[in-house]
Amino acid sequence: MAYSIWWALCATASLVVGFALSRASLRYLGIVVFAVTLGKVFTVDMRDFQAVYRVLSFVGLGVLLLG
């Protein structure tokens, strides 16, 4: 889980710097790193959680992606 947090922070930094410097490539990199991190969290890191927490996490993700 610590790696996922670290990669999410790196993705956030890439997005912030990309917007600050008006560099689309850094923004795209941040989005891709976020997507890969999110995939890792929901496929690898969530397997240790109880089913109820996994379901709530997927519902929360769905709400975030719709909004």
Buried (B, 14 or more C-beta within 10 A) or exposed (E): EEEBEEBBEBBEEBBEBBEEEEEEEBBEBBBEBBEEBBEBBBEEBBEEEEEEEBEEBEEEEEEEEEE
